[in-house]
Amino acid sequence: MDIFLSQPTDHNHVPNPECIAVIELNNQIKAQAATSDESTSSILHSALRTFPLNAASELPRTEIIMQTICRQRQTPAATSTDGLSDDLKKTYRAEDFLLHEEADVIIFSTKANLSALKHSKHWLLMEHLKYVTNQFSFTIN
């Protein structure tokens, strides 16, 4: 069955059937990213396993596909009283990531990372990074 989205214009191209596979891949990736907790690379690799090789030339760069996956992720809903959901307080290895929280000081780190800072000779401080809200003056990277 032929489907026309618009009437032909003076600027026409020969149909490219490989583009259909890319559109289907994008739709599959978006649906999986929105509903699953799998890692970005895992979603990408599982989708590419069934992708036809004859359409591989039409695929966007890997970084673009991974960015598409990240954009489809659901923003975690805040469930605790301090405004952070429980999955943001732990690492993927189930280590505590939110180590300290007060009104004006929040420490996001693992104990191993703090230990590494403790033994480091130099620390780098950056003032007002673009992704840090104005209520926090400094971040340690």
Backbone as JSON Lines, residues from 0, in Angstrom:
{"i":0,"aa":"M","n":[0.83,-1.16,0.0],"ca":[0.0,0.0,0.0],"c":[0.89,1.24,0.0]}
{"i":1,"aa":"D","n":[0.62,2.19,-0.88],"ca":[1.39,3.43,-0.96],"c":[0.72,4.5,-0.1]}
{"i":2,"aa":"I","n":[1.53,5.22,0.64],"ca":[1.02,6.31,1.47],"c":[1.76,7.57,1.07]}
{"i":3,"aa":"F","n":[1.02,8.61,0.78],"ca":[1.61,9.88,0.41],"c":[1.37,10.88,1.53]}
{"i":4,"aa":"L","n":[2.44,11.47,2.01],"ca":[2.31,12.47,3.06],"c":[2.03,13.84,2.49]}
{"i":5,"aa":"S","n":[2.45,14.07,1.26],"ca":[2.18,15.34,0.6],"c":[2.23,15.12,-0.91]}
{"i":6,"aa":"Q","n":[1.74,16.08,-1.62],"ca":[1.76,16.0,-3.07],"c":[3.19,16.21,-3.57]}
{"i":7,"aa":"P","n":[3.54,15.61,-4.71],"ca":[4.89,15.81,-5.25],"c":[5.15,17.28,-5.57]}
{"i":8,"aa":"T","n":[6.41,17.67,-5.39],"ca":[6.83,19.04,-5.72],"c":[7.9,18.95,-6.79]}
{"i":9,"aa":"D","n":[8.47,20.09,-7.14],"ca":[9.54,20.1,-8.13],"c":[10.81,19.43,-7.6]}
{"i":10,"aa":"H","n":[10.93,19.37,-6.29],"ca":[12.11,18.78,-5.66],"c":[11.75,17.37,-5.19]}
{"i":11,"aa":"N","n":[11.97,16.39,-6.04],"ca":[11.6,15.01,-5.73],"c":[12.83,14.12,-5.73]}
{"i":12,"aa":"H","n":[12.75,13.03,-4.98],"ca":[13.82,12.04,-4.91],"c":[13.24,10.67,-5.18]}
{"i":13,"aa":"V","n":[14.1,9.78,-5.61],"ca":[13.7,8.39,-5.76],"c":[13.5,7.82,-4.36]}
{"i":14,"aa":"P","n":[12.47,7.01,-4.13],"ca":[12.26,6.44,-2.8],"c":[13.48,5.63,-2.34]}
{"i":15,"aa":"N","n":[13.77,5.72,-1.06],"ca":[14.9,5.01,-0.49],"c":[14.38,4.03,0.56]}
{"i":16,"aa":"P","n":[14.27,2.75,0.22],"ca":[13.7,1.78,1.17],"c":[14.56,1.57,2.42]}
{"i":17,"aa":"E","n":[15.85,1.91,2.35],"ca":[16.71,1.75,3.53],"c":[16.31,2.71,4.64]}
{"i":18,"aa":"C","n":[15.72,3.84,4.27],"ca":[15.3,4.81,5.29],"c":[14.2,4.26,6.18]}
{"i":19,"aa":"I","n":[13.4,3.36,5.65],"ca":[12.31,2.77,6.44],"c":[12.89,1.98,7.61]}
{"i":20,"aa":"A","n":[13.96,1.24,7.36],"ca":[14.6,0.46,8.43],"c":[15.17,1.39,9.51]}
{"i":21,"aa":"V","n":[15.71,2.53,9.1],"ca":[16.27,3.49,10.07],"c":[15.14,4.09,10.91]}
{"i":22,"aa":"I","n":[14.03,4.42,10.29],"ca":[12.89,4.98,11.03],"c":[12.35,3.95,12.02]}
{"i":23,"aa":"E","n":[12.24,2.7,11.57],"ca":[11.78,1.64,12.47],"c":[12.75,1.44,13.64]}
{"i":24,"aa":"L","n":[14.06,1.51,13.36],"ca":[15.06,1.39,14.42],"c":[14.9,2.52,15.43]}
{"i":25,"aa":"N","n":[14.75,3.75,14.94],"ca":[14.57,4.89,15.84],"c":[13.33,4.73,16.71]}
{"i":26,"aa":"N","n":[12.24,4.29,16.12],"ca":[11.01,4.1,16.89],"c":[11.18,3.0,17.94]}
{"i":27,"aa":"Q","n":[11.86,1.91,17.56],"ca":[12.1,0.81,18.5],"c":[12.97,1.28,19.66]}
{"i":28,"aa":"I","n":[14.03,2.02,19.35],"ca":[14.95,2.52,20.37],"c":[14.24,3.48,21.31]}
{"i":29,"aa":"K","n":[13.44,4.39,20.76],"ca":[12.74,5.36,21.6],"c":[11.76,4.67,22.54]}
{"i":30,"aa":"A","n":[11.03,3.69,22.03],"ca":[10.07,2.97,22.87],"c":[10.77,2.2,23.97]}
{"i":31,"aa":"Q","n":[11.89,1.55,23.63],"ca":[12.61,0.77,24.63],"c":[13.26,1.67,25.68]}
{"i":32,"aa":"A","n":[13.8,2.81,25.25],"ca":[14.45,3.72,26.19],"c":[13.45,4.33,27.16]}
{"i":33,"aa":"A","n":[12.24,4.58,26.7],"ca":[11.23,5.2,27.55],"c":[10.69,4.25,28.6]}
{"i":34,"aa":"T","n":[10.78,2.95,28.35],"ca":[10.15,1.99,29.26],"c":[11.12,1.09,30.01]}
{"i":35,"aa":"S","n":[12.4,1.1,29.67],"ca":[13.32,0.14,30.29],"c":[14.41,0.85,31.08]}
{"i":36,"aa":"D","n":[15.04,0.12,31.97],"ca":[16.15,0.63,32.77],"c":[17.5,0.16,32.23]}
{"i":37,"aa":"E","n":[17.5,-0.44,31.05],"ca":[18.75,-0.94,30.46],"c":[19.68,0.23,30.17]}
{"i":38,"aa":"S","n":[20.96,-0.07,30.09],"ca":[21.94,0.96,29.76],"c":[21.76,1.39,28.31]}
{"i":39,"aa":"T","n":[22.25,2.57,28.0],"ca":[22.14,3.12,26.66],"c":[22.79,2.2,25.64]}
{"i":40,"aa":"S","n":[23.99,1.73,25.95],"ca":[24.69,0.86,25.0],"c":[23.98,-0.48,24.82]}
{"i":41,"aa":"S","n":[23.36,-0.97,25.88],"ca":[22.62,-2.22,25.78],"c":[21.41,-2.09,24.86]}
{"i":42,"aa":"I","n":[20.7,-0.99,24.97],"ca":[19.56,-0.74,24.08],"c":[20.04,-0.62,22.64]}
{"i":43,"aa":"L","n":[21.12,0.1,22.44],"ca":[21.66,0.29,21.09],"c":[22.07,-1.05,20.48]}
{"i":44,"aa":"H","n":[22.82,-1.85,21.22],"ca":[23.3,-3.12,20.68],"c":[22.17,-4.11,20.41]}
{"i":45,"aa":"S","n":[21.18,-4.15,21.29],"ca":[20.07,-5.08,21.05],"c":[19.26,-4.67,19.83]}
{"i":46,"aa":"A","n":[19.13,-3.37,19.58],"ca":[18.4,-2.91,18.4],"c":[19.19,-3.16,17.12]}
{"i":47,"aa":"L","n":[20.51,-3.0,17.2],"ca":[21.33,-3.17,15.99],"c":[21.51,-4.63,15.6]}
{"i":48,"aa":"R","n":[21.28,-5.55,16.53],"ca":[21.41,-6.97,16.2],"c":[20.47,-7.39,15.09]}
{"i":49,"aa":"T","n":[19.29,-6.82,15.06],"ca":[18.29,-7.22,14.05],"c":[18.22,-6.24,12.89]}
{"i":50,"aa":"F","n":[19.08,-5.24,12.87],"ca":[19.05,-4.23,11.81],"c":[19.61,-4.81,10.52]}
{"i":51,"aa":"P","n":[18.92,-4.62,9.39],"ca":[19.41,-5.18,8.12],"c":[20.71,-4.52,7.65]}
{"i":52,"aa":"L","n":[21.65,-5.33,7.21],"ca":[22.95,-4.82,6.78],"c":[22.85,-3.94,5.54]}
{"i":53,"aa":"N","n":[21.88,-4.22,4.67],"ca":[21.78,-3.41,3.45],"c":[21.33,-1.98,3.74]}
{"i":54,"aa":"A","n":[20.85,-1.7,4.94],"ca":[20.43,-0.35,5.3],"c":[21.43,0.34,6.22]}
{"i":55,"aa":"A","n":[22.55,-0.31,6.5],"ca":[23.53,0.24,7.44],"c":[24.12,1.57,6.97]}
{"i":56,"aa":"S","n":[24.16,1.79,5.68],"ca":[24.73,3.04,5.17],"c":[23.86,4.25,5.52]}
{"i":57,"aa":"E","n":[22.61,4.02,5.85],"ca":[21.69,5.11,6.18],"c":[21.64,5.43,7.67]}
{"i":58,"aa":"L","n":[22.33,4.62,8.48],"ca":[22.31,4.85,9.93],"c":[23.02,6.14,10.29]}
{"i":59,"aa":"P","n":[22.49,6.89,11.26],"ca":[23.24,8.03,11.78],"c":[24.42,7.55,12.62]}
{"i":60,"aa":"R","n":[25.3,8.46,12.99],"ca":[26.45,8.1,13.82],"c":[25.97,7.52,15.15]}
{"i":61,"aa":"T","n":[26.79,6.68,15.74],"ca":[26.46,6.02,17.0],"c":[26.16,7.04,18.09]}
{"i":62,"aa":"E","n":[26.91,8.13,18.14],"ca":[26.7,9.16,19.16],"c":[25.3,9.76,19.05]}
{"i":63,"aa":"I","n":[24.83,9.93,17.82],"ca":[23.5,10.5,17.6],"c":[22.42,9.54,18.1]}
{"i":64,"aa":"I","n":[22.59,8.26,17.82],"ca":[21.61,7.27,18.27],"c":[21.6,7.2,19.8]}
{"i":65,"aa":"M","n":[22.78,7.25,20.42],"ca":[22.86,7.19,21.88],"c":[22.23,8.45,22.5]}
{"i":66,"aa":"Q","n":[22.4,9.58,21.84],"ca":[21.78,10.81,22.32],"c":[20.26,10.71,22.24]}
{"i":67,"aa":"T","n":[19.76,10.08,21.18],"ca":[18.32,9.86,21.04],"c":[17.8,9.01,22.19]}
{"i":68,"aa":"I","n":[18.55,7.98,22.55],"ca":[18.16,7.12,23.66],"c":[18.1,7.92,24.96]}
{"i":69,"aa":"C","n":[19.13,8.71,25.22],"ca":[19.17,9.49,26.46],"c":[18.03,10.5,26.54]}
{"i":70,"aa":"R","n":[17.65,11.07,25.42],"ca":[16.56,12.05,25.42],"c":[15.2,11.42,25.69]}
{"i":71,"aa":"Q","n":[15.09,10.13,25.45],"ca":[13.81,9.45,25.68],"c":[13.65,8.98,27.11]}
{"i":72,"aa":"R","n":[14.72,9.0,27.89],"ca":[14.65,8.51,29.26],"c":[13.67,9.35,30.07]}
{"i":73,"aa":"Q","n":[12.95,8.67,30.94],"ca":[12.0,9.36,31.81],"c":[12.77,10.04,32.93]}
{"i":74,"aa":"T","n":[12.37,11.26,33.28],"ca":[12.96,11.93,34.42],"c":[12.43,11.28,35.68]}
{"i":75,"aa":"P","n":[13.31,10.84,36.56],"ca":[12.83,10.17,37.78],"c":[11.95,11.1,38.61]}
{"i":76,"aa":"A","n":[10.89,10.57,39.11],"ca":[9.99,11.35,39.96],"c":[10.55,11.4,41.37]}
{"i":77,"aa":"A","n":[10.46,12.56,41.99],"ca":[10.93,12.71,43.36],"c":[9.95,12.04,44.3]}
{"i":78,"aa":"T","n":[10.46,11.12,45.11],"ca":[9.58,10.39,46.03],"c":[9.89,10.68,47.48]}
{"i":79,"aa":"S","n":[11.06,11.19,47.77],"ca":[11.42,11.43,49.16],"c":[11.18,12.9,49.52]}
{"i":80,"aa":"T","n":[11.26,13.19,50.79],"ca":[10.96,14.54,51.26],"c":[12.04,15.54,50.87]}
{"i":81,"aa":"D","n":[13.24,15.08,50.62],"ca":[14.31,16.02,50.28],"c":[14.38,16.3,48.78]}
{"i":82,"aa":"G","n":[13.44,15.79,48.0],"ca":[13.38,16.14,46.59],"c":[14.14,15.22,45.66]}
{"i":83,"aa":"L","n":[14.84,14.25,46.18],"ca":[15.58,13.31,45.33],"c":[14.97,11.92,45.44]}
{"i":84,"aa":"S","n":[14.84,11.28,44.29],"ca":[14.33,9.91,44.32],"c":[15.42,8.97,44.83]}
{"i":85,"aa":"D","n":[15.01,7.83,45.3],"ca":[15.96,6.88,45.9],"c":[16.99,6.37,44.9]}
{"i":86,"aa":"D","n":[16.62,6.25,43.62],"ca":[17.6,5.75,42.65],"c":[18.69,6.76,42.35]}
{"i":87,"aa":"L","n":[18.5,8.04,42.72],"ca":[19.55,9.03,42.55],"c":[20.49,9.09,43.76]}
{"i":88,"aa":"K","n":[20.14,8.4,44.81],"ca":[20.98,8.4,46.01],"c":[21.97,7.26,46.04]}
{"i":89,"aa":"K","n":[21.87,6.33,45.11],"ca":[22.75,5.16,45.05],"c":[23.38,5.07,43.67]}
{"i":90,"aa":"T","n":[24.57,4.48,43.61],"ca":[25.21,4.22,42.32],"c":[24.65,2.92,41.77]}
{"i":91,"aa":"Y","n":[25.05,2.58,40.56],"ca":[24.6,1.32,39.97],"c":[25.15,0.11,40.73]}
{"i":92,"aa":"R","n":[26.2,0.34,41.5],"ca":[26.77,-0.74,42.32],"c":[26.18,-0.75,43.73]}
{"i":93,"aa":"A","n":[25.11,0.0,43.93],"ca":[24.39,0.1,45.21],"c":[25.21,0.77,46.31]}
{"i":94,"aa":"E","n":[26.19,1.58,45.93],"ca":[26.94,2.36,46.91],"c":[26.18,3.66,47.17]}
{"i":95,"aa":"D","n":[26.29,4.18,48.38],"ca":[25.67,5.47,48.68],"c":[26.34,6.55,47.83]}
{"i":96,"aa":"F","n":[25.52,7.39,47.18],"ca":[26.06,8.48,46.37],"c":[25.75,9.83,47.01]}
{"i":97,"aa":"L","n":[24.63,9.94,47.69],"ca":[24.31,11.15,48.44],"c":[24.82,10.92,49.86]}
{"i":98,"aa":"L","n":[26.0,11.47,50.15],"ca":[26.63,11.2,51.44],"c":[26.23,12.19,52.52]}
{"i":99,"aa":"H","n":[25.93,13.43,52.13],"ca":[25.61,14.44,53.12],"c":[24.67,15.46,52.5]}
{"i":100,"aa":"E","n":[23.66,15.87,53.28],"ca":[22.73,16.88,52.77],"c":[22.28,17.78,53.91]}
{"i":101,"aa":"E","n":[22.51,19.06,53.72],"ca":[22.01,20.1,54.62],"c":[21.37,21.16,53.74]}
{"i":102,"aa":"A","n":[20.93,22.23,54.36],"ca":[20.28,23.29,53.59],"c":[21.22,23.93,52.57]}
{"i":103,"aa":"D","n":[22.49,24.08,52.94],"ca":[23.41,24.77,52.04],"c":[24.58,23.91,51.57]}
{"i":104,"aa":"V","n":[24.64,22.64,51.96],"ca":[25.73,21.76,51.53],"c":[25.16,20.4,51.14]}
{"i":105,"aa":"I","n":[25.48,19.99,49.93],"ca":[25.11,18.65,49.47],"c":[26.38,17.99,48.95]}
{"i":106,"aa":"I","n":[26.66,16.79,49.42],"ca":[27.84,16.06,48.95],"c":[27.38,14.82,48.2]}
{"i":107,"aa":"F","n":[27.61,14.86,46.88],"ca":[27.37,13.7,46.02],"c":[28.72,13.05,45.76]}
{"i":108,"aa":"S","n":[28.92,11.88,46.28],"ca":[30.17,11.15,46.08],"c":[30.02,9.77,46.69]}
{"i":109,"aa":"T","n":[30.96,8.92,46.36],"ca":[31.04,7.64,47.06],"c":[32.14,7.76,48.1]}
{"i":110,"aa":"K","n":[32.17,6.86,49.04],"ca":[33.22,6.89,50.06],"c":[34.59,6.67,49.43]}
{"i":111,"aa":"A","n":[34.65,5.86,48.39],"ca":[35.92,5.61,47.71],"c":[36.43,6.89,47.03]}
{"i":112,"aa":"N","n":[35.52,7.66,46.42],"ca":[35.94,8.91,45.78],"c":[36.39,9.94,46.81]}
{"i":113,"aa":"L","n":[35.71,10.0,47.95],"ca":[36.15,10.92,49.01],"c":[37.51,10.52,49.54]}
{"i":114,"aa":"S","n":[37.75,9.23,49.64],"ca":[39.05,8.75,50.09],"c":[40.14,9.16,49.09]}
{"i":115,"aa":"A","n":[39.82,9.07,47.8],"ca":[40.78,9.49,46.78],"c":[41.07,10.99,46.89]}
{"i":116,"aa":"L","n":[40.03,11.79,47.16],"ca":[40.24,13.23,47.36],"c":[41.09,13.49,48.59]}
{"i":117,"aa":"K","n":[40.85,12.74,49.63],"ca":[41.6,12.91,50.88],"c":[43.09,12.71,50.65]}
{"i":118,"aa":"H","n":[43.44,11.77,49.79],"ca":[44.84,11.46,49.54],"c":[45.43,12.26,48.37]}
{"i":119,"aa":"S","n":[44.61,13.08,47.72],"ca":[45.1,13.87,46.59],"c":[45.8,15.13,47.09]}
{"i":120,"aa":"K","n":[46.84,15.5,46.38],"ca":[47.61,16.67,46.75],"c":[46.9,17.95,46.3]}
{"i":121,"aa":"H","n":[46.22,17.9,45.14],"ca":[45.57,19.09,44.58],"c":[44.1,18.78,44.29]}
{"i":122,"aa":"W","n":[43.26,19.78,44.53],"ca":[41.84,19.69,44.18],"c":[41.53,20.82,43.21]}
{"i":123,"aa":"L","n":[40.6,20.58,42.33],"ca":[40.17,21.6,41.4],"c":[38.79,22.09,41.79]}
{"i":124,"aa":"L","n":[38.62,23.39,41.94],"ca":[37.32,23.98,42.26],"c":[36.86,24.82,41.09]}
{"i":125,"aa":"M","n":[35.61,24.68,40.75],"ca":[35.05,25.48,39.66],"c":[33.86,26.26,40.21]}
{"i":126,"aa":"E","n":[33.78,27.53,39.86],"ca":[32.7,28.34,40.37],"c":[31.55,28.4,39.37]}
{"i":127,"aa":"H","n":[30.35,28.15,39.81],"ca":[29.11,28.27,39.02],"c":[29.2,27.6,37.66]}
{"i":128,"aa":"L","n":[29.22,26.31,37.65],"ca":[29.14,25.58,36.38],"c":[27.77,25.8,35.78]}
{"i":129,"aa":"K","n":[27.66,25.69,34.47],"ca":[26.4,26.02,33.81],"c":[25.25,25.1,34.21]}
{"i":130,"aa":"Y","n":[25.55,23.9,34.7],"ca":[24.49,22.98,35.08],"c":[24.24,22.96,36.58]}
{"i":131,"aa":"V","n":[24.87,23.86,37.31],"ca":[24.67,23.95,38.75],"c":[23.79,25.16,39.03]}
{"i":132,"aa":"T","n":[22.79,24.99,39.87],"ca":[21.9,26.1,40.17],"c":[22.65,27.18,40.93]}
{"i":133,"aa":"N","n":[22.12,28.38,40.91],"ca":[22.79,29.52,41.54],"c":[22.88,29.42,43.05]}
{"i":134,"aa":"Q","n":[22.09,28.55,43.67],"ca":[22.13,28.45,45.12],"c":[23.41,27.78,45.61]}
{"i":135,"aa":"F","n":[24.15,27.12,44.73],"ca":[25.41,26.48,45.11],"c":[26.56,27.27,44.51]}
{"i":136,"aa":"S","n":[27.47,27.72,45.35],"ca":[28.57,28.56,44.89],"c":[29.68,27.78,44.22]}
{"i":137,"aa":"F","n":[30.01,26.61,44.72],"ca":[31.15,25.87,44.2],"c":[30.8,24.4,44.0]}
{"i":138,"aa":"T","n":[31.48,23.81,43.04],"ca":[31.44,22.35,42.89],"c":[32.87,21.88,42.81]}
{"i":139,"aa":"I","n":[33.12,20.72,43.35],"ca":[34.46,20.13,43.31],"c":[34.44,19.02,42.29]}
{"i":140,"aa":"N","n":[35.33,19.11,41.31],"ca":[35.39,18.1,40.24],"c":[36.68,17.34,40.31]}
